[in-house]
Amino acid sequence: MLISGFTFVRNAVKYDYPVVESIRSLLPLVDELVVCLGQSEDETEALLRNINDHKIRIVHSVWDDTLREGGHVLAAETNKAMDALNPSSTWCIYLQADEVIHEADYPAIREAMEQYKDQPQVEGLLFKYVHFFGSYQYVGDARRWYRHEIRIVRKDPLIRSYRDAQGFRRADQKLNVKAIDARIFHYGWVKHPQQQLLKQKSFHKLWHSDAVVQKKVKDQPFDYQDTDSLKEFTGTHPDVMKKRVSEMNWVFTYDRNRKKQKLKDLLLLKIERITGYRFFEYKNYKKV
């Protein structure tokens, strides 16, 4: 069973992406790892090459600005990385540059890939998500944070990244997936407020025009207090993240009095916490 890993990245140094930690968390699970490196204004390529692992293969890319709105360029870059994988692979594991796998979940991931490798009706494997916000001590638990997403797919030319690269589809149909007991730790909303501001300016350009970006992003350090519901994180971070966590160089405090939630969302969140069921949840997959 050949296992491939893939990711894409651009300007990882400038926007402080934990891409090195992301890649290191993936390497123990894969036989090869393709990194699609977009044209960067910083030392991202040197950062990647310093990992110095024979499994890593860098492919260079130029982002297509005509795909800017709607985040479609992110799917295009994901597909470029996926297309460069060994065609003999059984499974392909995908991480974005701010996502990390916990080493405690390696056994469950390996077991699931082995269990379903000869069941072609299973087209992907579904992970749980832990979304950190503001600091490494808080996670989002409001309804806007997606709880699950596909991060392992079969090597199939018809399986493509969907919309803004959050998930995958096959011939534009939802994938049949199995949920597994493994997590993706998402750190995209944890960085110094000044760097978060730079990232937001760049990120919004993938969805909106320059005029809209100017209105949406204020020219001041990102305000983490402008949020909804958070809860304290009580688990452990992946080993590859521990140095980054210990070097956190900003102060974050969560003011519950400032959280922004509509009455409808508050009621639905209370129902979810009581029943465990999320009404009206978007699911870009079909569990089998």
ChimeraX attribute file (.defattr): number of C-alpha atoms within 10 A of each C-alpha:
attribute: neighborCount
match mode: 1-to-1
recipient: residues
	/A:1	11
	/A:2	13
	/A:3	22
	/A:4	28
	/A:5	27
	/A:6	27
	/A:7	24
	/A:8	26
	/A:9	23
	/A:10	23
	/A:11	18
	/A:12	22
	/A:13	16
	/A:14	15
	/A:15	20
	/A:16	18
	/A:17	24
	/A:18	23
	/A:19	24
	/A:20	20
	/A:21	22
	/A:22	25
	/A:23	27
	/A:24	17
	/A:25	21
	/A:26	23
	/A:27	16
	/A:28	12
	/A:29	19
	/A:30	17
	/A:31	16
	/A:32	23
	/A:33	29
	/A:34	24
	/A:35	26
	/A:36	24
	/A:37	23
	/A:38	18
	/A:39	15
	/A:40	16
	/A:41	11
	/A:42	14
	/A:43	13
	/A:44	22
	/A:45	19
	/A:46	9
	/A:47	14
	/A:48	20
	/A:49	13
	/A:50	10
	/A:51	13
	/A:52	9
	/A:53	13
	/A:54	9
	/A:55	14
	/A:56	20
	/A:57	18
	/A:58	17
	/A:59	14
	/A:60	15
	/A:61	17
	/A:62	12
	/A:63	16
	/A:64	12
	/A:65	11
	/A:66	9
	/A:67	15
	/A:68	18
	/A:69	15
	/A:70	14
	/A:71	19
	/A:72	21
	/A:73	21
	/A:74	24
	/A:75	21
	/A:76	20
	/A:77	24
	/A:78	26
	/A:79	22
	/A:80	22
	/A:81	25
	/A:82	29
	/A:83	16
	/A:84	16
	/A:85	20
	/A:86	18
	/A:87	13
	/A:88	12
	/A:89	17
	/A:90	18
	/A:91	24
	/A:92	24
	/A:93	22
	/A:94	23
	/A:95	23
	/A:96	22
	/A:97	23
	/A:98	22
	/A:99	24
	/A:100	27
	/A:101	26
	/A:102	19
	/A:103	18
	/A:104	14
	/A:105	15
	/A:106	17
	/A:107	12
	/A:108	13
	/A:109	21
	/A:110	12
	/A:111	11
	/A:112	17
	/A:113	21
	/A:114	14
	/A:115	10
	/A:116	16
	/A:117	15
	/A:118	10
	/A:119	9
	/A:120	10
	/A:121	13
	/A:122	18
	/A:123	26
	/A:124	30
	/A:125	26
	/A:126	23
	/A:127	20
	/A:128	18
	/A:129	17
	/A:130	22
	/A:131	23
	/A:132	22
	/A:133	22
	/A:134	27
	/A:135	22
	/A:136	21
	/A:137	19
	/A:138	21
	/A:139	23
	/A:140	21
	/A:141	19
	/A:142	17
	/A:143	19
	/A:144	11
	/A:145	12
	/A:146	17
	/A:147	18
	/A:148	19
	/A:149	22
	/A:150	24
	/A:151	20
	/A:152	24
	/A:153	25
	/A:154	21
	/A:155	22
	/A:156	17
	/A:157	12
	/A:158	12
	/A:159	21
	/A:160	22
	/A:161	22
	/A:162	20
	/A:163	16
	/A:164	18
	/A:165	18
	/A:166	17
	/A:167	23
	/A:168	26
	/A:169	21
	/A:170	16
	/A:171	11
	/A:172	12
	/A:173	13
	/A:174	18
	/A:175	24
	/A:176	20
	/A:177	20
	/A:178	20
	/A:179	17
	/A:180	16
	/A:181	13
	/A:182	21
	/A:183	24
	/A:184	21
	/A:185	20
	/A:186	22
	/A:187	23
	/A:188	20
	/A:189	20
	/A:190	24
	/A:191	23
	/A:192	19
	/A:193	19
	/A:194	16
	/A:195	17
	/A:196	21
	/A:197	20
	/A:198	18
	/A:199	20
	/A:200	18
	/A:201	18
	/A:202	13
	/A:203	14
	/A:204	20
	/A:205	19
	/A:206	21
	/A:207	18
	/A:208	16
	/A:209	12
	/A:210	13
	/A:211	9
	/A:212	12
	/A:213	18
	/A:214	14
	/A:215	9
	/A:216	13
	/A:217	15
	/A:218	13
	/A:219	12
	/A:220	10
	/A:221	14
	/A:222	20
	/A:223	14
	/A:224	18
	/A:225	16
	/A:226	11
	/A:227	18
	/A:228	19
	/A:229	19
	/A:230	20
	/A:231	14
	/A:232	14
	/A:233	16
	/A:234	9
	/A:235	7
	/A:236	11
	/A:237	18
	/A:238	17
	/A:239	15
	/A:240	19
	/A:241	21
	/A:242	12
	/A:243	10
	/A:244	13
	/A:245	14
	/A:246	9
	/A:247	8
	/A:248	13
	/A:249	10
	/A:250	11
	/A:251	9
	/A:252	17
	/A:253	11
	/A:254	19
	/A:255	12
	/A:256	12
	/A:257	8
	/A:258	12
	/A:259	13
	/A:260	13
	/A:261	14
	/A:262	8
	/A:263	9
	/A:264	8
	/A:265	13
	/A:266	16
	/A:267	11
	/A:268	17
	/A:269	20
	/A:270	12
	/A:271	14
	/A:272	14
	/A:273	11
	/A:274	9
	/A:275	9
	/A:276	10
	/A:277	12
	/A:278	15
	/A:279	11
	/A:280	8
	/A:281	11
	/A:282	10
	/A:283	13
	/A:284	17
	/A:285	22
	/A:286	16
	/A:287	14
	/A:288	11
